[in-house]
């Protein structure tokens, strides 16, 4: 199930990565700086509201579907989640409108917030459907829905930006794209809830599982913005801009990779545990951890190695030097966070001890604030980057230590050592290449680094990649022979 998900979700994550970079490239040019700032602030508020109200339902759909069997239990599962979602929406929309009406905010900022909040219900209903697809192993449907909403959201947002919607334009895309998808996906989901009933005991169990996840996600959103506020307080807005530029490039690259693997991995781990027990779970977890290391280690090292030419291509001249300085440290931070969130943190969801997940998230959050307060006044921009990397390292260790008491997920040492050796060889070769600057150097470093790493892991059979390659080639040859025989 894991590998089927990995390959099945690859197109969706390519689309996510491309759309993410295009959104930054396009909206920073179509919107005025003030409008882009309103969008960024409104998006943070909308994200916090969505996480607090709806993400526990989405988490429950992802976790508990596999434990149900077709019949009354499954129908009540759907009825409880969708029935509760509609009740929250019925209260949320008028309450949010009333609060916004009386808040003494800039009218344009208020419009951006209102548009974003109005789109949250559609995103929740679409996300519930997508989580059900993922849990059921319906990879093509989940990936297709994700690609449609992601690309559609960008197209709609750009169209509204062209007609002068300002900071509300990207948020209109984020809300209208899932709304347009609902007529095609929601009726089938609601049909499964038709014979079910909303069960309070079931909802209490779902809330006990999902709300700590929602709280930890909220804490993660807060964590990701602390360093920017402290940089603004101790330095200036230019420093914040440079830091955010370097942060976005490194974090977005690694986040897309881990989101891709995690999207396929999480439902596979749940299915392994529910239908194969701890023995099957550890087998699946070891395979996933090896894959994370095989892809994550060279990706983080690669971003760090090409920080300067990547900055010259993607970032404006006034910010690129400072941004390139922090990019390697943010790449390390993104690697540590990816391993924490998408692998070691799964112990809490698998063991249904999500309150411990919230506790584990408070440790890096508190560490980040303390380290930033100490290091930013003394070292400035690089101090913030050091603080981020150190806090995520502390978070990984804390999550690993606490998670072992719930579900002991294995650490595959042999793949780790082999992938580290291959990554080190890649770094040595790339560091010795001539420096041309800009796009030429970026292409040179990336292509040579990828070739060296691929040769090293295949030679050492790191994470079993040579065995997998031989097996895949054999399957392709068999299919070709079968087609020729039937032709």
C-alpha positions as CSV (number, residue, x, y, z in Angstrom):
1,X,0.0,0.0,0.0
2,X,2.9,2.4,0.8
3,X,4.6,2.2,-2.5
4,X,1.4,2.3,-4.4
5,X,0.6,5.5,-2.6
6,X,4.2,6.9,-3.1
7,X,3.9,6.6,-6.9
8,X,0.2,7.5,-7.0
9,X,0.7,10.7,-5.0
10,X,3.8,11.8,-6.9
11,X,1.9,13.8,-9.6
12,X,-0.1,15.6,-6.9
13,X,2.9,16.6,-5.0
14,X,4.7,17.8,-8.1
15,X,1.7,19.9,-8.8
16,X,1.7,21.2,-5.2
17,X,5.4,22.2,-5.5
18,X,5.0,23.9,-8.8
19,X,1.8,25.8,-7.8
20,X,3.4,26.8,-4.5
21,X,6.4,28.4,-6.2
22,X,4.2,29.9,-8.9
23,X,1.9,31.4,-6.3
24,X,4.8,33.3,-4.7
25,X,6.2,34.3,-8.1
26,X,2.8,35.6,-9.5
27,X,1.0,37.1,-6.5
28,X,4.1,39.1,-5.4
29,X,3.9,40.8,-8.8
30,X,0.1,41.1,-9.3
31,X,-0.6,42.4,-5.8
32,X,0.8,45.5,-4.2
33,X,3.0,44.9,-1.1
34,X,0.2,46.1,1.1
35,X,-2.3,43.7,-0.5
36,X,0.1,40.8,-0.3
37,X,0.7,41.6,3.4
38,X,-3.1,41.6,4.0
39,X,-3.3,38.2,2.3
40,X,-0.5,36.8,4.4
41,X,-2.0,38.0,7.6
42,X,-5.5,36.9,6.6
43,X,-4.3,33.5,5.6
44,X,-2.7,33.0,9.0
45,X,-5.9,33.8,10.7
46,X,-8.0,31.6,8.4
47,X,-5.6,28.7,8.9
48,X,-5.7,29.0,12.7
49,X,-9.6,29.0,12.6
50,X,-9.7,26.1,10.2
51,X,-7.3,24.0,12.3
52,X,-9.1,24.8,15.6
53,X,-12.6,24.0,14.2
54,X,-12.3,21.3,11.5
55,X,-8.9,19.5,11.6
56,X,-10.0,17.2,14.4
57,X,-12.8,15.9,12.1
58,X,-10.3,15.4,9.3
59,X,-7.9,13.5,11.6
60,X,-10.7,11.3,12.9
61,X,-11.7,10.4,9.3
62,X,-8.1,9.5,8.5
63,X,-7.5,7.4,11.6
64,X,-10.8,5.5,12.3
65,X,-12.0,4.5,8.8
66,X,-9.8,1.5,8.7
67,X,-11.1,0.2,12.0
68,X,-14.7,0.1,10.8
69,X,-16.3,-2.7,8.8
70,X,-19.1,-2.1,6.2
71,X,-22.5,-1.9,7.9
72,X,-24.1,0.2,10.6
73,X,-20.7,1.1,12.2
74,X,-19.3,2.6,9.0
75,X,-22.6,4.4,8.3
76,X,-22.5,6.0,11.8
77,X,-18.8,6.9,11.3
78,X,-19.8,9.0,8.3
79,X,-23.0,10.3,9.9
80,X,-21.1,11.4,13.0
81,X,-18.4,13.2,11.1
82,X,-20.4,14.9,8.4
83,X,-23.3,15.7,10.8
84,X,-21.0,17.4,13.2
85,X,-19.2,19.2,10.4
86,X,-22.5,20.7,9.1
87,X,-23.5,21.8,12.7
88,X,-20.1,23.6,13.2
89,X,-20.5,25.3,9.8
90,X,-24.1,26.5,10.7
91,X,-22.7,28.1,13.9
92,X,-19.4,29.3,12.5
93,X,-20.4,31.3,9.5
94,X,-22.9,33.7,11.1
95,X,-20.7,34.0,14.2
96,X,-17.6,34.8,12.2
97,X,-19.6,37.4,10.2
98,X,-20.9,39.1,13.3
99,X,-17.4,39.3,14.9
100,X,-15.8,40.6,11.7
101,X,-18.6,43.2,11.4
102,X,-17.7,44.8,14.8
103,X,-13.9,44.4,14.7
104,X,-12.2,47.8,14.1
105,X,-10.1,46.6,11.2
106,X,-9.0,48.1,7.9
107,X,-11.9,47.4,5.5
108,X,-9.7,45.7,2.8
109,X,-8.1,43.5,5.5
110,X,-11.6,42.6,6.8
111,X,-12.7,41.6,3.3
112,X,-9.7,39.3,2.9
113,X,-10.4,37.6,6.3
114,X,-14.1,37.3,5.4
115,X,-13.4,35.7,2.1
116,X,-11.0,33.2,3.6
117,X,-13.3,32.2,6.5
118,X,-16.2,31.8,4.0
119,X,-14.2,29.3,2.1
120,X,-13.3,27.2,5.2
121,X,-16.5,25.0,5.2
122,X,-15.9,24.0,1.6
123,X,-12.3,23.1,2.3
124,X,-13.3,21.1,5.3
125,X,-15.9,19.0,3.4
126,X,-13.5,18.4,0.5
127,X,-10.7,17.5,3.0
128,X,-13.0,15.0,4.7
129,X,-13.6,13.3,1.4
130,X,-9.9,13.4,0.5
131,X,-9.0,11.8,3.9
132,X,-11.5,9.0,3.3
133,X,-10.0,8.4,-0.1
134,X,-6.5,8.2,1.5
135,X,-7.6,5.9,4.3
136,X,-9.3,3.6,1.8
137,X,-6.2,3.5,-0.4
138,X,-8.0,5.2,-3.3
139,X,-4.8,6.9,-4.4
140,X,-5.8,8.1,-7.9
141,X,-9.0,9.7,-6.6
142,X,-7.3,11.4,-3.7
143,X,-4.4,12.6,-5.9
144,X,-6.8,13.8,-8.6
145,X,-8.9,15.8,-6.2
146,X,-5.8,17.4,-4.7
147,X,-4.4,18.4,-8.1
148,X,-7.7,19.8,-9.2
149,X,-8.2,21.9,-6.1
150,X,-4.5,23.1,-6.0
151,X,-4.3,24.1,-9.7
152,X,-7.9,25.4,-9.7
153,X,-7.2,27.5,-6.7
154,X,-4.2,29.2,-8.3
155,X,-6.1,29.8,-11.6
156,X,-9.1,31.3,-9.8
157,X,-6.9,33.4,-7.5
158,X,-4.9,34.8,-10.4
159,X,-8.1,35.7,-12.3
160,X,-9.5,37.6,-9.3
161,X,-6.1,39.4,-8.9
162,X,-6.3,40.6,-12.5
163,X,-9.7,42.1,-11.9
164,X,-8.5,44.0,-8.8
165,X,-9.6,41.8,-5.8
166,X,-6.4,42.6,-4.0
167,X,-5.5,40.6,-0.9
168,X,-8.7,38.6,-1.1
169,X,-7.8,37.2,-4.5
170,X,-5.7,34.2,-3.4
171,X,-8.2,33.4,-0.7
172,X,-11.0,33.4,-3.2
173,X,-9.1,30.7,-5.1
174,X,-8.6,28.6,-2.0
175,X,-12.3,28.7,-1.2
176,X,-13.9,28.5,-4.6
177,X,-11.8,25.6,-5.9
178,X,-13.0,23.1,-3.3
179,X,-16.6,24.5,-3.5
180,X,-16.6,23.7,-7.2
181,X,-15.5,20.1,-6.5
182,X,-18.2,19.4,-3.9
183,X,-21.0,18.6,-6.3
184,X,-18.9,15.8,-7.8
185,X,-17.6,14.3,-4.6
186,X,-19.9,15.1,-1.7
187,X,-23.1,13.2,-2.7
188,X,-21.3,9.9,-2.7
189,X,-19.9,10.5,0.8
190,X,-23.2,11.6,2.2
191,X,-24.9,8.5,0.8
192,X,-22.7,6.4,3.0
193,X,-24.0,8.3,6.1
194,X,-27.7,7.9,5.1
195,X,-28.5,5.0,7.3
196,X,-26.1,6.0,10.2
197,X,-26.8,8.0,13.3
198,X,-24.7,10.6,15.1
199,X,-23.3,8.8,18.1
200,X,-22.1,10.9,21.1
201,X,-19.8,8.3,22.4
202,X,-18.2,8.0,19.0
203,X,-17.8,11.7,18.7
204,X,-16.3,11.9,22.2
205,X,-13.7,9.4,21.2
206,X,-13.0,11.2,18.0
207,X,-12.6,14.5,19.8
208,X,-10.3,13.0,22.4
209,X,-8.2,11.8,19.5
210,X,-8.5,14.7,17.1
211,X,-8.4,17.9,19.3
212,X,-4.9,17.3,20.6
213,X,-3.8,17.0,16.9
214,X,-5.6,20.2,16.2
215,X,-3.9,21.9,19.1
216,X,-0.5,20.7,18.1
217,X,-1.1,21.9,14.5
218,X,-2.1,25.3,15.9
219,X,1.1,25.3,17.9
220,X,3.1,24.5,14.8
221,X,1.6,27.5,13.0
222,X,2.5,29.7,15.9
223,X,6.0,28.1,16.0
224,X,6.6,28.9,12.4
225,X,6.0,32.6,12.8
226,X,7.7,33.3,16.2
227,X,11.2,34.0,14.7
228,X,9.8,36.5,12.2
229,X,8.2,38.6,15.0
230,X,11.3,38.5,17.1
231,X,13.5,39.5,14.1
232,X,11.2,42.4,13.5
233,X,11.4,43.4,17.2
234,X,15.2,43.1,17.5
235,X,16.2,44.1,13.9
236,X,14.0,45.4,11.1
237,X,11.6,44.4,8.4
238,X,14.3,43.9,5.8
239,X,15.8,41.2,8.0
240,X,12.4,39.6,8.2
241,X,12.0,39.7,4.5
242,X,15.5,38.1,3.9
243,X,14.8,35.4,6.5
244,X,11.4,34.6,5.1
245,X,12.8,34.3,1.5
246,X,15.5,31.9,2.5
247,X,13.1,30.0,4.8
248,X,10.4,29.6,2.1
249,X,12.8,28.2,-0.6
250,X,14.3,25.6,1.7
251,X,11.2,24.7,3.7
252,X,8.9,24.5,0.7
253,X,11.3,22.1,-1.2
254,X,11.6,19.7,1.8
255,X,8.0,20.0,2.9
256,X,6.7,18.9,-0.5
257,X,8.9,15.8,-0.4
258,X,7.8,14.8,3.1
259,X,4.2,15.6,2.5
260,X,4.3,13.3,-0.6
261,X,5.8,10.4,1.4
262,X,3.7,11.1,4.5
263,X,0.4,11.2,2.5
264,X,1.2,7.7,1.3
265,X,2.7,6.5,4.6
266,X,0.3,7.5,7.3
267,X,-2.7,5.4,6.0
268,X,-0.4,2.5,5.2
269,X,0.8,2.4,8.8
270,X,-2.7,2.6,10.1
271,X,-3.8,-0.2,7.8
272,X,-0.8,-2.3,8.8
273,X,-1.5,-1.9,12.5
274,X,-5.3,-2.5,12.3
275,X,-5.1,-5.5,10.0
276,X,-1.6,-7.0,10.8
277,X,-0.8,-6.0,14.3
278,X,2.5,-4.7,15.7
279,X,4.7,-7.1,13.7
280,X,3.3,-5.9,10.4
281,X,3.4,-2.3,11.6
282,X,7.1,-2.4,12.4
283,X,7.8,-3.9,9.0
284,X,5.9,-1.2,7.2
285,X,7.5,1.5,9.5
286,X,11.0,0.3,8.8
287,X,10.4,0.5,5.1
288,X,9.0,4.0,5.3
289,X,11.8,5.3,7.5
290,X,14.3,3.9,5.1
291,X,12.6,5.7,2.2
292,X,12.4,9.0,4.2
293,X,16.2,8.8,4.8
294,X,16.9,7.8,1.2
295,X,15.1,10.8,-0.2
296,X,15.2,13.4,2.7
297,X,19.0,13.3,3.5
298,X,20.2,14.2,-0.1
299,X,17.3,16.7,-0.6
300,X,18.3,18.7,2.5
301,X,22.0,18.5,1.7
302,X,21.3,19.4,-1.9
303,X,19.3,22.5,-1.0
304,X,22.1,23.6,1.4
305,X,24.8,23.0,-1.3
306,X,23.0,25.1,-4.0
307,X,21.8,27.8,-1.6
308,X,23.7,30.6,-3.3
309,X,22.9,29.8,-7.0
310,X,19.3,29.0,-6.0
311,X,19.0,32.3,-4.3
312,X,20.4,34.1,-7.3
313,X,17.7,32.5,-9.5
314,X,14.7,32.8,-7.2
315,X,15.3,35.8,-4.9
316,X,15.6,39.5,-5.6
317,X,19.1,41.1,-5.5
318,X,18.5,43.0,-2.3
319,X,17.6,39.9,-0.3
320,X,19.5,37.0,-1.8
321,X,22.8,37.3,0.0
322,X,21.2,37.2,3.5
323,X,18.6,34.7,2.4
324,X,21.3,32.3,1.1
325,X,23.1,32.5,4.4
326,X,20.1,31.0,6.3
327,X,18.9,28.6,3.6
328,X,21.3,25.7,4.7
329,X,20.1,25.9,8.3
330,X,16.5,26.0,7.3
331,X,17.0,22.9,5.0
332,X,18.4,21.1,8.1
333,X,15.4,22.3,10.1
334,X,12.9,21.1,7.4
335,X,14.6,17.6,7.4
336,X,14.3,17.3,11.2
337,X,10.7,18.5,11.2
338,X,9.8,16.1,8.4
339,X,11.2,13.1,10.2
340,X,9.4,14.3,13.4
341,X,6.0,15.1,11.9
342,X,5.7,12.4,9.3
343,X,7.4,9.5,11.0
344,X,8.2,9.6,14.7
345,X,5.1,11.7,15.5
346,X,2.9,8.9,14.0
347,X,3.5,6.9,17.1
348,X,1.0,9.1,19.0
349,X,-1.7,8.8,16.3
350,X,-1.2,5.1,15.9
351,X,-1.4,4.5,19.6
352,X,-4.3,7.0,19.9
353,X,-2.3,9.0,22.5
354,X,-2.6,12.4,20.7
355,X,-2.5,14.4,24.0
356,X,1.2,13.4,24.2
357,X,1.7,14.8,20.7
358,X,0.6,18.2,21.9
359,X,3.0,17.9,24.8
360,X,5.8,16.9,22.5
361,X,5.1,20.0,20.3
362,X,5.3,22.4,23.2
363,X,9.0,21.4,23.7
364,X,10.4,22.7,20.4
365,X,8.0,25.7,20.6
366,X,9.3,26.8,24.0
367,X,12.9,26.1,22.9
368,X,12.5,28.2,19.8
369,X,11.3,31.2,21.7
370,X,14.1,30.9,24.3
371,X,16.8,30.4,21.8
372,X,15.6,33.2,19.6
373,X,15.6,35.6,22.5
374,X,19.2,34.6,23.3
375,X,20.7,34.3,19.8
376,X,19.0,37.0,17.7
377,X,20.2,40.0,19.7
378,X,23.8,38.6,19.5
379,X,24.0,37.0,16.1
380,X,21.1,38.5,14.2
381,X,19.7,36.7,11.1
382,X,21.9,33.6,11.4
383,X,21.0,33.4,15.1
384,X,17.3,32.9,14.1
385,X,18.3,30.1,11.7
386,X,20.4,28.4,14.4
387,X,17.5,28.7,16.8
388,X,15.1,27.1,14.3
389,X,17.5,24.2,13.6
390,X,18.2,23.5,17.3
391,X,14.6,23.7,18.3
392,X,13.5,21.1,15.7
393,X,16.4,18.9,16.7
394,X,15.2,19.1,20.3
395,X,11.6,18.4,19.1
396,X,12.8,15.3,17.2
397,X,14.6,13.9,20.2
398,X,11.6,14.6,22.5
399,X,9.1,13.1,20.1
400,X,11.2,10.0,19.6
401,X,11.7,9.5,23.4
402,X,8.0,10.1,24.2
403,X,6.7,8.1,21.2
404,X,8.6,5.0,22.1
405,X,6.4,4.6,25.2
406,X,3.3,4.5,23.0
407,X,4.4,2.7,19.8
408,X,8.2,2.0,19.3
409,X,8.8,2.9,15.7
410,X,12.1,1.5,14.5
411,X,15.2,3.4,13.4
412,X,16.8,1.6,10.5
413,X,20.5,2.1,11.3
414,X,21.9,0.3,8.2
415,X,20.0,2.5,5.7
416,X,20.8,5.6,7.8
417,X,24.6,4.9,7.6
418,X,24.6,4.1,3.9
419,X,22.5,7.1,3.0
420,X,24.7,9.4,5.1
421,X,27.8,8.0,3.3
422,X,26.2,8.6,-0.1
423,X,25.1,12.1,0.9
424,X,28.7,12.9,2.1
425,X,30.1,11.7,-1.2
426,X,27.6,13.9,-3.1
427,X,28.6,16.9,-1.0
428,X,32.3,16.4,-1.6
429,X,31.9,16.2,-5.3
430,X,29.5,19.2,-5.6
431,X,31.7,21.3,-3.4
432,X,34.6,20.8,-5.8
433,X,32.7,21.9,-8.9
434,X,33.5,25.3,-10.5
435,X,31.4,28.2,-9.5
436,X,29.6,29.8,-12.5
437,X,26.8,31.5,-10.6
438,X,23.0,31.7,-11.3
439,X,21.1,29.1,-13.3
440,X,24.1,27.5,-15.0
441,X,25.7,26.6,-11.6
442,X,22.3,25.5,-10.2
443,X,21.8,23.0,-13.0
444,X,25.4,21.8,-12.9
445,X,25.3,21.2,-9.1
446,X,21.9,19.6,-9.1
447,X,22.6,17.3,-12.0
448,X,26.0,16.2,-10.9
449,X,24.9,15.8,-7.3
450,X,21.9,13.7,-8.2
451,X,24.1,11.4,-10.5
452,X,26.7,10.9,-7.8
453,X,24.1,10.2,-5.1
454,X,22.3,7.8,-7.3
455,X,25.5,5.9,-8.2
456,X,26.5,5.7,-4.5
457,X,23.2,4.4,-3.2
458,X,22.8,1.8,-6.0
459,X,26.4,0.6,-5.4
460,X,25.8,0.3,-1.6
461,X,22.2,-0.9,-2.1
462,X,21.2,1.8,0.5
463,X,17.6,1.3,1.8
464,X,17.4,-1.7,-0.6
465,X,17.2,0.7,-3.6
466,X,19.1,-1.6,-5.9
467,X,16.8,-4.5,-5.1
468,X,13.8,-2.3,-5.7
469,X,15.2,-1.1,-9.0
470,X,15.9,-4.6,-10.3
471,X,12.4,-5.7,-9.2
472,X,10.8,-2.8,-11.0
473,X,12.8,-3.4,-14.2
474,X,11.9,-7.0,-14.1
475,X,8.2,-6.1,-13.8
476,X,8.4,-3.7,-16.7
477,X,10.1,-6.4,-18.8
478,X,7.4,-8.9,-17.9
479,X,4.6,-6.6,-18.9
480,X,6.3,-5.8,-22.2
481,X,6.7,-9.5,-23.0
482,X,3.0,-10.1,-22.0
483,X,1.9,-7.3,-24.3
484,X,4.0,-8.6,-27.2
485,X,2.6,-12.1,-26.6
486,X,-1.0,-10.8,-26.8
487,X,-0.4,-8.5,-29.7
